[in-house]
């Protein structure tokens, strides 16, 4: 998408390029750039997907974590146009990160992105009066603008109406009716895009003020809002707008989902469904990916000659890539559910229900599902926290998300619990001691998350309680095309951001285990660089009852928590530790005291042993401050917990 930049394309043979229609060299005319603007839940992204399809890229705006969706639209005569899908906003108060980004893009203040040549403003026609609050500040920009009245089919079906003529005359814009979900009216939008021309040489940034009703006014925000509300009411009255009648289906569903007692029960059932599906539905796909990685790794091992390069490729690179890809099914299932819940309209209701339970902790209701998804993997959970508008609440949520017991901890828990906890009943045949310990570890993570959130909201992220306002959108059937493209985007983001970190860490750990080599050529773990690191840190972890072997495992688990199982198996000479853990369990019982084993469980419940989570946290927080604080805080908490457990047990 280099055409987003105002740079000219010049050939070596003809620096000026061939002449254009107005005497302007073609090389000086960039690809037209149109910004797609609209409130949340207006169908903006669905229209974007209809126009661009797979011809779109996802990146981040410079300096912030808000995603930038840019797509190519094919026009007649072989022409193309760049379409930027801006974050959904209700206005330009710049209260949220999305509003700040949208405001800056429209004002031409974002480095690397030139000012748009035209705007497409999409609104939900069933909620026209509320959504037109965004129209006036957008029109004040002074760019050619198309107003898209989306969901017009639903407006008519429910008895509503609006007269396009008076509305277009009063606002001074062209109007198109669409139903982005079905594709109705999309060609009319494409026809408007055909008329957009790029300004030769690019558009220079223009200083604009999108905060008040009129440029240059100094009205207080509240007064400006009330002036704008009266103006919008006049506009819709002139256009003969009749709001659609209430949907009988929506009323029946809300009577259930928002019921004081039944609503939380339905919400809990949805949560359990999401939670269970992440593990059960993903297992066959994860097993298939694991088999593919193992089989291809074995093929490489037999094909390549025995050398350090084969070991690096198979044990380092291939294993590192596999450790990332294997979580992809969970990512896809999680975001499939999140997409269905959001596009159907239930997500807003779930946030209202959860807010009643989480207000005392200091978090918003929107934080619940990201925390829930942390039981699968903290990486997608942190990405899911973008649905939280308030920046402090979002930071608090992603800070405590790694306390949720992710699936990567289960191999560690299973190994140590089976080795040190007897398989005896606790509450009759229903609950045994091992199950109780596992459940206790899950509960320990929840307590740590709640306590940390309570602490953050009263110290570093202290602020006045924000009012939780949620506009409840109508219930709708999600568009399969939009869901599919969203899953494709999530896959690319996860593999690109998290994969790079795990890949690099795995290669480094492999190198540390391979050198220096003994005289026979085979590396000795005790004398390897990684083994020496274990001996160096042994005095630090000795108060926890850990020896250098556990120290090496703690270091390698930074790549992924479950790596410690294979590391300990290698150190103890048990090559099949993952498939046959009984031999390793016996060796651990010999060298590790019961109190130290409990301390190790507590350590993994608290400590942030996952570099991919740290990397994503850096991306989402916009720097190293919060991930460094998060890693240090959880490490110290894990150390203190392990120290206490070792002394008590």
ROGU-358269 format. One record per atom (N, C-alpha, C): x, y, z. Coordinates in steps of 0.2 Angstrom, whole numbers, plus 5000, padded with zeros to 4 digits. Example, Ala and Ser with C-alpha at 12.3 -4.5 7.8 and 13.67 -1.06 7.14 Angstrom:
residues 2
506649725039 506249785039 506649845039 506449895035 506849955036 506450005039 
//
This chain:
residues 649
500449945000 500050005000 500450065000 501050064996 501450124996 501150184993 500550174990 500150234987 499850274992 499850254998 499650295003 500050355005 500650355003 501150405004 501150454998 501250514999 501150564993 501750564988 502250514989 502850504985 502550494977 502950514973 502750504966 503150444963 502850414958 503150354955 503550384948 504150384948 504550404942 504950354939 504950344932 505350294929 506050324928 506550284927 507250314926 507250344919 506950314914 506950344907 506650404907 506050424910 505750484910 505550504917 506050544920 505950574926 505250604928 504950634923 504350674924 503750624923 503850574919 503250534917 502850554912 502450514909 501950544903 501450594906 501250634902 500850694904 500150664906 499850694910 499150674912 498650714909 498050704910 497450744907 497450814908 497750844913 497750914914 498450944914 498850914910 499550934910 499950914916 499650874920 500050854926 500350784925 500950774926 501250704925 500850654929 500750594926 500450534929 500750514935 501450524935 501850504941 501650544947 501450604946 501250654952 500550634954 500150594951 499450584954 499450514957 499450514964 499450454968 498750424967 498750354969 498050324970 497650354974 496950364972 496450404976 496450364983 496350404988 496250384995 495650404998 495150355000 494550375003 494550345010 494250385015 494150355022 493450335023 493350285026 492750255028 492650275035 492150315037 491950335043 491250315046 491150305052 490550285054 490550265062 489950275065 489850245072 489950175073 490150145079 490150075080 489450045078 489549985076 488949945074 488449975069 488750015064 488450045059 488450005053 488849945053 489049905047 489549925043 490049975046 490550005042 491049945040 491249905044 491749855042 491449805037 490849785038 490449745033 490549775026 490349845025 490449875019 491149875016 491649885021 492349885019 492549815016 492249765019 492449695017 492049685010 491449705009 491149695003 491449734997 491749794998 492149824993 492849804992 493149774997 493849754996 494049684996 493549644999 493649574999 494349555002 494749514999 495349495002 495949545000 495749594997 496349644995 496349695000 496549675006 496649725012 497249695016 497549745019 498049735024 497949765031 498249735036 498149755043 498749775046 498849835048 499449865052 499249905057 499749935060 499549985066 499750055064 499350105066 499550175065 500150185069 500550235066 501150245069 501150275076 501450235081 501450265088 500950235092 500450205089 499850175093 499650105092 499250075096 499150005094 498449995091 498150045089 497550045085 497650015078 497249965076 497449935069 497249985063 497549975058 497450015052 497249965047 496649965044 496349925039 496349965032 496749945028 496849975021 496649925016 496249935011 496049895006 496049924999 496149884994 496149904987 495449894984 495149944981 494449934978 494649934970 494349884967 494449884959 493949934956 494149974952 493650024948 493650004941 493250034937 493250024930 493850054926 494050024921 494550044917 495250024920 495249974924 495849954927 496150004933 495750054935 495950094940 495850064947 496150084952 496150064959 496050114964 495850104969 495750154975 495850124981 496250164986 496350144992 495850164997 495550115001 495050125006 495250115013 495250165017 495450155024 494850155029 494850095032 494250085037 494450115044 494250175045 494450205052 494050175057 494250175064 493950145069 493250185070 492750145072 492150165074 492050215079 491750275078 491750325083 491050355084 490850385089 490250425090 490450505089 491050525089 491250595089 491950605089 492150665089 492850685089 493150715096 492850695101 493050715108 493750695110 494050645106 494650615107 494750585114 494150565117 494150535123 494450465123 494350425118 494650355117 495150355112 495550305112 496150295107 495850295100 495350265099 495050255093 494850325090 494550365095 494350435093 494850475091 495450475095 496050515093 496350495087 496350425085 496650405079 496250435073 495550425073 495150445068 495150515067 495150555072 495150625072 495850655068 496450615070 497050635068 497150625060 496850565058 496850545051 496450595047 495850615049 495450655045 495750725045 496150745050 496450815050 497150805047 497350755044 497950745041 498550755045 498550725051 499050735056 499450665058 499250615054 499550555055 500150545050 500750535053 501350525049 501250465044 501450475038 501450415033 500750405030 500250445032 499650435029 499350505026 499350515020 499150585017 498350595019 498150655018 497450675019 497050635014 496450615016 495950575011 495750625006 495650595000 495350634995 494550644995 494250594999 493550594999 493350555005 492750555008 492450525013 491850485012 491750425015 491150385014 490950375022 490350415023 490150415030 489550365030 489550315034 489050265034 488650265041 488050265041 487650265047 487050215047 486850195053 486350145054 485650185053 485350165047 484750205046 484150195051 484150135055 483650125060 483750165066 484350195067 484550235073 484750305070 484450335065 484650385061 484850445066 484350465070 484450525074 485050525078 485250465082 485850465086 486450465081 486450425076 487050415072 487150485068 486650525066 486850585063 487250635067 487350625073 487750665077 488450675075 488650625071 489350625068 489350655062 488750675058 488750695052 489050765051 488850815056 489050885055 489850895056 490150865061 490850875062 491250845056 490950785053 491250755047 491250805041 490650835040 490550885034 490950945035 491050965041 491551025042 492251015039 492450955038 493050945035 493150975029 492550975025 492651005018 492850965013 492850895014 492950845008 492350825005 492450804999 491850764996 491650705000 490950705001 490750655006 490150615003 490050555004 489550515002 489250485009 488550495010 488250475016 487850415014 488050355017 487750295016 487250275022 486650265020 486050245025 486050175025 486450135029 486450065029 485850035033 485749975032 485249935035 484549965033 484549995027 483850025024 483349975024 483549905022 483049855021 482649845028 483049845033 482749835040 482349895042 482549955040 482150015042 481450005039 481449985032 480749975029 480349915032 480649865033 480349805035 479949815042 480249865046 480049875053 479549945053 479349965047 478950015046 479250085047 479850095046 480150155047 480250185040 480450255039 480550285033 480950345034 481250365028 481550435028 481650455021 481550515020 481550545013 482250565011 482550535006 483250545005 483350625002 482850644998 482950704995 483050764999 482550775004 482650835009 483250825013 483450765015 484050745019 484650765015 484650745009 485250765005 485350835004 484750875003 484750945001 485050985008 484750965013 484950995020 485650985021 485950925020 486650915022 487150925016 486850935010 487250955005 487750895003 487450835003 487950775001 487450724997 487850684993 487450624990 487350574995 486750544994 486550484998 486450424995 486650364998 486550304995 486250255000 485750214999 485450165003 485750105002 485950065007 486250005007 486049955012 486149895011 486149835016 486849805015 487349825019 488049795018 488049725019 487649695023 487649625025 487449585019 486949605015 486649565009 487049595003 487349645003 487649674997 487249724993 486649734995 486149784992 486449854992 486449884987 486749954986 487449964986 487849914987 488549914987 488849944980 488549924975 488749944968 488650024967 488150054971 488050124971 488650154974 488850124980 489450154983 490050154979 490150094975 490650084970 490650134965 490050154963 489950204957 490250274960 490050284966 490350354969 491050354969 491350294971 492050294971 492450304965 492050284959 492350294953 492450364951 492050414954 492150484953 492650514957 492950484962 493450514966 494150514962 494450574963 495050584959 495550614965 496150584964 496650604969 496950674967 497150714972 497450784971 498150774968 498350794963 499050794960 499550814965 500050774966 500550784971 500450774978 499850744979 499650724986 499350784989 499050774995 498650824999 499050845005 499250905006 499550925012 499150925018 499450915024 498950915030 498650975031 498050975033 497651035034 497451045041 497551105044 497451105051 496651115052 496351075055 495651075056 495451065064 494851095066 494651085073 493951045072 493950985074 493350945074 493050935081 493250975085 492950965092 492251005093 492151065091 491551105092 491151095086 490551125087 490051125082 490251155075 490551215076 490751255070 491551275072 491951265066 492651285067 492751355070 493151355075 493351415078 492851435084 492351395085 491951415091 492251395097 492051425103 492351405109 491851385114 491351345112 490751325116 491051275121 490751265127 490951215131 490651145128 490951095130 490851025126 490051015127 489751025133 489051005135 488651045131 488751115130 488351165126 488451145119 489051125117 489151115110 488651045108 488651005112 488350935111 487550955110 487250995115 486551015115 486451055109 486851095107 486651135100 486651085094 487151045094 487150985089 486550945089 486350925095 485750875096 485150915093 485050975094 484451015092 484451015084 485051025081 485151035074 484950965071 485250915074 485050845071 484350835071 484050855076 483250845077 482950875071 483150945070 482850975064 482950945058 483550915057 483650885050 483250825049 483150785054 482750725053 482050735053 481850785056 481150805055 480950835048 481450875045 481350895038 481350835033 481750785035 481750725031 481250675032 480750695036 480150655037 480350585040 480850585044 481150525047 480650495052 480450435051 479950395056 480350335058 480550335065 480950275067 480550215066 480950155065 480650095065 480350065071 479750035070 479450005076 479949955080 479749945086 480149895090 480149825087 480649785087 480649715085 480449675090 479949635089 479649585093 480149535096 480549515091 481049465093 481549495097 481849555096 482249595101 482049605108 481349615108 481049625115 481049565118 480849505115 480849445118 481549425121 482049435116 482749415118 482949455124 482849515124 483149565129 482749545136 482149525135 481749505141 482149445145 482449405141 482849345144 483549365145 483849395141 484649405141 484749465147 484249515148 484449565152 483949555159 483749495160 483349485166 483749485172 483549505177 483949515183 484249445185 483849395185 484149325187 484249285181 483849275176 483949235171 484549255166 484649325166 485149355162 485849325164 486049335170 486649305172 486749225171 486149195171 486249115170 486349105163 486049145158 486149135151 486849155150 487049215153 487749235152 488249185154 488149145160 488649095162 488649035157 488049025154 487948965149 488348985143 488349045141 488749065135 489449065136 489649085142 490349085144 490649015145 490248965147 490448895148 490548865141 490048885136 490048865130 490748885126 490848945127 491448975124 492048945127 492048935133 492648905137 492748835135 492248795135 492248725133 492448715126 492148755121 492348745114 493048765112 493348805116 494048825115 494448765116 494348725120 494748665122 494548605118 493848585117 493648525114 493648535107 493348585104 493348595096 494048595094 494548625097 495248645095 495648575095 495448535099 495948475100 496048435094 495548415090 495748385083 496248425079 496048485078 496448525074 497148535077 497248545083 497848545086 498248485086 497948425086 498248365085 498548355078 498148375074 498348375066 498948415065 498948475068 499448515067 500148495070 500048465076 500548435080 500848375076 500448335073 500648275069 501048305063 500748355060 501048385054 501748405055 501848445061 502548475063 502948415064 502748365068 503148305070 503448265064 502948255060 503048215054 503548245049 503448315048 503848345044 504548355047 504548365053 505248365057 505648305056 505248245057 505648185056 505848175049 505448195044 505648195037 506348235036 506348295039 506948335038 507548305042 507348275048 507948245051 508248185048 507848145044 508048085040 508348105033 508148165031 508348185024 509048225025 509148265030 509748305030 510248265034 510948275032 511448245035 511548265043 511848225047 511848245054 512348295055 512148355057 512548415057 512248465062 512548515064 512248565068 511748605065 511748605058 511248645054 510548605055 510648535054 510048495055 509748505062 510148505067 509848515074 509548585075 509848635072 509548695072 508848705069 508848675063 508248675059 507648635062 507848575064 507348525067 507148545074 507648545078 507548555085 507448625087 507648675083 507648745085 507048775081 507148785074 506648825070 506048785069 506048725068 505448685066 505048675073 505348665078 505048655085 504748725087 505148775086 504848845088 504248865084 504248855077 503648865073 503048825075 503248765076 502648715079 502348745085 502748765090 502448785096 502048845096 502048885090 501648945089 501048915085 501148885080 500548865075 500048815079 500248775084 499848735087 499248765091 499348835093 498848865096 498348905092 498548905085 498048935080 497348915080 497248845081 496448825081 496148865087 496448865093 496148905098 496048975097 496449005093 496349075092 495749085087 495749045082 495149045077 494549035080 494448985085 493848965088 493649025093 494149055096 493949105101 493749165097 494049185092 493849245088 493249235084 493049175082 492449155079 491849165084 491949145090 491449155095 491349235096 491949265097 491849335099 491549375093 491749355087 491449385081 490649375081 490449315082 489749295082 489349335088 489649335093 489349375099 489349445098 489849475095 489849545093 489349565088 489449535082 489049545076 488249535077 488149485082 487449475083 487049525088 487449555091 487249605096 487249585103 487449525104 487349495111 487949525115 488549535112 489149565116 488949625120 488549665118 488349725122 487949705128 487549655127 487149635132 487549595138 488049555135 488449525140 488849575144 489149625141 489449675144 489049705150 488449715149 487949745154 487949705160 487849635158 487749585163 488349585167 488949575164 489549565168 489749635172 489549685169 489749745173 489449755180 488949725181 488649715188 489049675192 489449625190 489849585194 490549615195 490749645190 491449665190 491549745192 491049775193 491149845195 491549855202 491349815207 491749815213 492449805213 492649765207 493449755207 493749815203 493349855200 493649915196 493749905189 493449845186 493449835179 492749845176 492749855169 492149855166 491849785164 491249785162 490949725160 491249695154 491549745149 491849715143 492549675145 492749685151 493349645152 493249575154 492649555154 492549485156 492749435151 492549445145 492649395140 493449385138 493849445138 494549435137 494849395143 494649405149 494849375154 494649295154 494049285151 493849215150 494349185145 494449215140 494849185134 495549175136 495749205142 496449195144 496549125147 496049085148 496049015150 496348975144 496248995138 496548965132 497248985131 497349055130 497949085129 497949155130 498449185133 498449255135 498549305129 498849275124 498949315118 498249345115 497849295113 497249315110 496749355115 496849335121 496449375126 496649445127 497249465126 497549525127 497249565120 497249535115 497049565109 496249575109 495949535112 495149545113 495049605118 495449625122 495349675126 495249745123 495349745116 495349805112 494549835112 494149785114 493449805114 493249855120 493749865125 493649905131 493849975129 493350025129 493450095127 493950125131 493850125138 494250165143 494950135143 495450185142 496150155141 496450125148 496250155153 496450135160 496150065161 495550055160 495249995161 495549935156 495649955150 495949915145 496649895148 497049935150 497749925153 497749875159 497249895163 497149845169 496949775167 496549775162 496249705160 496849665157 497249695152 497749655149 498349645154 498449685159 498949675165 498749615169 498149605170 497949545174 497749485170 497749485164 497549425160 497949365161 498649375161 499049315161 498949275168 498649305173 498449265179 497949205177 497549215172 497149165170 497549105168 497349045171 497748985170 497648955162 498148975158 498148955151 498248885150 498148855144 498248785143 498948765143 499448815142 500148795142 500348775149 499948795154 500148775161 499948705163 499448685159 499248615161 499748555161 500148555156 500748505156 501148505162 501248565164 501748575171 501348555177 500648575177 500248555183 500148485183 500048455177 499848375177 500548335179 501048365177 501748325179 501848325186 501748385189 501948395196 501448365201 500748375199 500248355203 500248275203 500348245197 500448175197 501048145201 501548185201 502148165205 502148165212 501748215215 501748235222 501148225226 500548225222 499848225225 499648155224 499448125230 499148055229 498548055226 498347995222 497747995219 497247965224 496948005228 496547985233 495848025233 495347995235 494648035235 494748095241 494448145239 494348205244 493648215247 493148215242 492448225243 492148165240 492248105243 491948045240 492248025233 491847995229 492047975222 492048035217 491748095220 491648145215 492248185214 492548215219 493148255219 493748215222 494348215219 494948185222 495348235224 495948215227 496448265229 496748305223 496948265218 497248295212 496848345209 496148325208 495748375205 495648435209 495648425216 495548485220 496148535220 496748505219 497348545219 497348585212 497148545207 497048585200 496548635200 496048625203 495448675204 495748735208 496148715213 496448765218 496848815214 497248785209 497748825206 497348875201 496848855198 496448895194 496148955198 495848935204 495648985209 496149035211 496749005212 497349055214 497449105209 497449085203 497549135197 496949185197 496349165198 495749215199 495849265204 496049235210 496149285216 496749335215 497249305211 497849355210 497549405205 497149385200 496949435195 496549485198 496049465202 495549515205 495949565210 496449535214 496749575219 497249625215 497549605210 497949645206 497549705203 496949685200 496549735197 496349785202 496149765208 495949805213 496449855215 497049825215 497649875217 497849925212 497849905205 497949945200 497450005199 496849985200 496350035199 496350095205 496750075210 496750125216 497450155217 497950135212 498650165212 498850185205 499150145201 499450175195 498950195190 498350155190 497850175185 497250205189 497350235194 496850265198 496450325194 495850325194 495450375191 494750375193 494350425192 493650425194 493250375190 492850335194 492450285190 492050315184 492150275179 491850305172 491150275172 490650315170 490050285169 490050235163 489650175164 489650125159 489050135155 489150165149 488550175144 488650135138 488150095136 488150045131 487550055127 487650075120 487050075116 486950005113 486349975115 486149915113 485949905106 486349875101 486149875094 485649815093 485249825088 484749765086 485149705085 484749645087 485049585085 485049575078 485549545075 485649535068 486049465067 485949435061 486249375060 486949395057 487549375060 488149395057 488349375050 488649415046 488849395040 489449345039 489349295036 489849245036 490549265033 490449315027 491049345024 491449385029 491049425033 491449465038 491749425043 491449375045 491749325050 492349295048 492349275041 492949235038 493549285038 493349345035 493949395035 494249415041 493849415046 494049435053 494549375056 494349315054 494749255057 495449255053 495349275046 496049275043 496449335045 496149395047 496549445050 496849425057 496449395061 496749365067 497349315067 497249275062 497749225061 498449255059 498349305054 498949345052 499349385058 498949415062 499149455067 499549415072 499149355074 499449315079 500149285077 500149255071 500749225068 501349275067 501149335065 501649385064 501949415071 501549425075 501749455081 502049415086 501649355088 501849315093 502449265090 502349245084 502749195081 503449215080 503549285079 504249305078 504649295085 504349315090 504649315097 504849245099 504349195098 504449125100 505049095096 504949115089 505449085085 506149105087 506249175088 506949195090 507149165097 506749165102 506849135108 507049065108 506749025104 506848955103 507548945100 507748985095 508348975092 508948995097 508849045101 509349065106 509449005111 508848985113 508948925118 509248865115 509148845109 509448795106 510248805105 510348865104 511148885103 511448875110 511048895115 511348885122 511448815124 511048775122 511048705124 511648665120 511848695114 512248655110 513048675111 513148725114 513848755115 513948775122 514648765124 515148725120 515048655120 515348625115 515248545114 515848515118 515748455120 516248415123 516748385117 517248345119 517748325114 517448275109 516948235112 516648195107 516148225102 516048285103 515548325098 514848325101 514648285106 513948295108 513948345114 513448385114 513348435119 513248405126 513548425131 513348405138 512948455141 512348435144 511848485146 512148525152 512448485157 512748515163 513248565161 513648555156 514248595154 514048645149 513448645146 513248685141 513148755143 513148805139 512948875141 512348885145 511848845143 511248845147 511248815154 511648755154 511748725160 512148775165 512648805162 513048855166 512548915169 512148935165 511648985167 511248955173 511048895172 510648865178 511048865184 511748855184 512148855190 512248925193 512248975188 512349045190 511749065194 511149045192 510549075195 510349025201 510648965202 510448925207 510448955214 510948995216 510949035222 510349075223 510049105218 509449145218 508849105220 508749045217 508149005218 508248945223 508848945226 508948895231 508448905237 508348965239 507848975245 507148945243 506948935237 506348905235 506348825235 506948805236 507048725236 507148705229 507348745224 507448725217 508248725216 508448675212 509148665210 509248695203 509848685201 510048705194 509648685189 509348615189 508948585184 508348625183 508048635189 507348675189 507548745186 508148775188 508348845185 508348845178 508648785175 508648785168 507948775165 507548745168 506848735166 506448805166 506648845171 506248905171 506548955166 507148945164 507448985159 507148965152 507148905151 506848875144 506048895144 505748895149 505048905149 504848975147 505349015147 505149085144 504949085137 505149035133 504849025127 504149005127 503948955131 503248935132 503348895138 502748905142 502748875149 502848795149 502548765144 502648685144 503248665142 503748705139 504448685137 504748655143 504648675149 504948645155 504948575156 504348545153 504348475154 504848435150 504848455143 505348425139 506048445141 506248505144 506848525146 507048475152 506648465157 506848425163 506948355160 506548335155 506648265153 507348255149 507548305146 508248305143 508748305148 508648345153 509148355159 509248285162 508648255164 508648185167 508748125163 508848145156 508948085152 508348045150 507748075151 507148045149 506848075143 506948045137 506848075131 506148075129 505748035132 504948035131 504548065137 504848115139 504448145145 503748165144 503648195138 502948215136 502448155135 502748095132 502348045131 502247995137 502847985141 502847935146 503147975153 502748015156 503048055162 503148015168 502947955169 503047915175 503847915177 504247905172 504947895174 505247965177 505048015173 505248085176 504948105182 504248085183 503948095190 504348065196 504648005194 504947965200 505648005201 505948025196 506648065197 506448135201 505948165199 505748225202 505548215210 505248165211 505148145218 505748135222 506248105219 506948095222 507248165223 507248205219 507648265219 507348335222 506648325222 506248385224 505848375230 505948415235 505448405241 504748425239 504248395243 503548415242 503448485242 503748525247 503648595248 503848635242 504448605239 504748645233 504248625227 503948565227 503548555221 502948595221 502648605227 502048655228 502248725226 502848745229 503148805227 503148815219 503348765216 503448765209 502748775205 502248745208 501648755205 501348825206 501448855212 501248915214 501648965209 502348955208 502748995204 502449005197 502248945194 501948945187 501248975187 500848975193 500249005193 500249085193 500849105195 500949185196 501349215191 501949175190 502549205186 502349215178 502549265175 502449275168 502949235164 502949175163 503449135159 503149125152 503149175148 502849175141 503049235138 503549235134 503849295130 503349315125 502949275122 502449295117 501949345120 501749325126 501349375130 501649445131 502249435133 502649505134 502649545128 502749505122 502849545115 502149575114 501649535114 500949565113 500749625118 500949615124 500849665129 501249735127 501849725124 502149785122 501849815116 501549775111 501249805106 500549845108 500249815113 499549835115 499649895119 500149905123 500249955127 500750015124 501050005118 501350055115 502050065117 502350015121 503050025124 503249975128 503849975132 504049925136 503949945143 503649995145 503450015152 503049965155 502449955152 501949905156 502149835155 502449805150 502649735150 503249725155 503649775155 504249765160 503949765167 503449815169 503149815176 502749745177 502449725172 502049665172 502449605173 502949595170 503449535170 503749545177 504049595179 504349605186 503849595192 503249615191 502749605197 502549535197 502449505192 502249435192 502749385194 503449405192 503949365194 504049375202 504049435204 504149435211 503549405215 502949415213 502349375216 502449305216 502749275210 502849205210 503349185214 503949225215 504449205219 504249205226 503849255228 503649265235 503149205237 502649185232 502249135233 502549065234 503049055230 503448995230 503848985237 504149045239 504549045245 504049025251 503449055251 502949045257 502748965256 502648945250 502348875250 502948825252 503548835250 504148795252 504148795260 504048845263 504148845270 503548815274 502948825271 502348795274 502248725273 502348705267 502248635265 502848585266 
//
